[in-house]
Amino acid sequence: MTQTPKIELAGVKKRFGSKVVLDGVDLTVLKGESLVVIGGSGTGKSVLLKCILGLLRPESGMIRIDGKDVLRQSHKERKAQMAKFGMLFQGAALFDSLPVWENVSFGLMKARGMKRNEAKEIAIEKLQRVGLAADVANLHPDELSGGMKKRVGLARAIATEPDIIFFDEPTTGLDPIMADVINDLIVECVRDLGVTTVTITHDMASARKIADQVAMLYQGKIIWQGAKEQVDNSNNAYVDQFIHGRADGPIKMAVRSA
Ligand SMILES: Nc1ncnc2c1ncn2[C@@H]1O[C@H](COP(=O)(O)OP(=O)(O)OP(=O)(O)O)[C@@H](O)[C@H]1O
């Protein structure tokens, strides 16, 4: 029996005015798999993520999560679906006015109505899970380094025990060593929780560490998808140019002719 994909997109199109951003995206992520979407700046990676998250509505196409068509769900069904998602935003996107523990347990208190005492206990446990001491819980985000903020963002993403986590540029702004620490933490959390993840990044070192599958978005389409081990032998000139960061190649040609 074939497995129902955790996330499945077919023919997803999204435009803003006359600008076509997604032009028929087909993508499949299996349960427990870690997919990394690579692609240049402005190619629509964030738009793609927002469409899957339900923050943007595509004009056409199909998005299924656990086999359910999310574009045709009622508001209530959609809300239940959203509860399955965790998200680590670019820049961690913490609320500066709230202490770290409230940032971590925000979803538990707001969406699930958990009492503050219990929520704080869980926040401390999740902070420890990502390598932060309990006393960090009472600090405010402006007292944290960039790496600590990412850890707090990761603790928040796993706090509600989601079964799908989205990572938006998880290593942006970090030095290479801290980036690797965050990559390791992501890999550990994913393995321990058995979650399905979708990550968007330009950072190939991060992609190589986190991914089971890599997909490349270019000109509104997924032009290549394969196992991480195949990325160096993709036989795809666009993928090859991107992963080696070469100025010359078909991607530059396309930019020149745009
Ligand atoms: N709400 C919006 N309204 C109008 N245009 C938008 C909107 N959101 C995104 N875009 C446009 O869609 C295109 C793709 O943007 P997106 O943020 O998805 O790129 P990206 O691949 O994530 O880029 P980067 O890697 O630089 O973050 C851009 O040209 C952007 O200006």
The ligand as a Tripos MOL2 file, in Angstrom:
@<TRIPOS>MOLECULE
LIG
   31    33     1     0     0
SMALL
NO_CHARGES

@<TRIPOS>ATOM
      1 N1          2.3740   39.9070   -0.0740 N.pl3     1 LIG1
      2 C1          3.0360   40.1370   -1.2200 C.ar      1 LIG1
      3 N2          2.6140   41.0590   -2.0960 N.ar      1 LIG1
      4 C2          3.2610   41.2760   -3.2650 C.ar      1 LIG1
      5 N3          4.3770   40.6000   -3.6430 N.ar      1 LIG1
      6 C3          4.8540   39.6980   -2.7990 C.ar      1 LIG1
      7 C4          4.2130   39.3930   -1.5460 C.ar      1 LIG1
      8 N4          4.9240   38.4140   -0.9310 N.ar      1 LIG1
      9 C5          5.9490   38.1130   -1.7610 C.ar      1 LIG1
     10 N5          5.9170   38.8700   -2.8710 N.ar      1 LIG1
     11 C6          6.8560   38.7900   -4.0100 C.3       1 LIG1
     12 O1          7.0230   37.4290   -4.3580 O.3       1 LIG1
     13 C7          8.3620   37.1700   -4.7530 C.3       1 LIG1
     14 C8          8.9210   36.0010   -3.9670 C.3       1 LIG1
     15 O2          9.1300   36.4080   -2.6240 O.3       1 LIG1
     16 P1          9.6160   35.4190   -1.4670 P.3       1 LIG1
     17 O3          9.6840   36.2340   -0.2160 O.co2     1 LIG1
     18 O4          8.7760   34.2050   -1.4410 O.co2     1 LIG1
     19 O5         11.0590   35.0390   -1.9770 O.3       1 LIG1
     20 P2         12.1430   34.1040   -1.2700 P.3       1 LIG1
     21 O6         12.5210   33.0500   -2.2560 O.co2     1 LIG1
     22 O7         11.6620   33.6560    0.0560 O.co2     1 LIG1
     23 O8         13.3370   35.1490   -1.1240 O.3       1 LIG1
     24 P3         14.4980   35.3200   -0.0020 P.3       1 LIG1
     25 O9         15.3280   34.0750   -0.1130 O.co2     1 LIG1
     26 O10        15.2280   36.5200   -0.4520 O.co2     1 LIG1
     27 O11        13.8250   35.4660    1.3360 O.co2     1 LIG1
     28 C9          9.1260   38.4780   -4.5690 C.3       1 LIG1
     29 O12         9.2410   39.1150   -5.8100 O.3       1 LIG1
     30 C10         8.2590   39.2750   -3.6220 C.3       1 LIG1
     31 O13         8.3800   40.6440   -3.8510 O.3       1 LIG1
@<TRIPOS>BOND
     1     1     2 1
     2     2     3 ar
     3     2     7 ar
     4     3     4 ar
     5     4     5 ar
     6     5     6 ar
     7     6     7 ar
     8     6    10 ar
     9     7     8 ar
    10     8     9 ar
    11     9    10 ar
    12    10    11 1
    13    11    12 1
    14    11    30 1
    15    12    13 1
    16    13    14 1
    17    13    28 1
    18    14    15 1
    19    15    16 1
    20    16    17 2
    21    16    18 1
    22    16    19 1
    23    19    20 1
    24    20    21 2
    25    20    22 1
    26    20    23 1
    27    23    24 1
    28    24    25 2
    29    24    26 1
    30    24    27 1
    31    28    29 1
    32    28    30 1
    33    30    31 1
@<TRIPOS>SUBSTRUCTURE
     1 LIG1         1 GROUP 0 **** ****
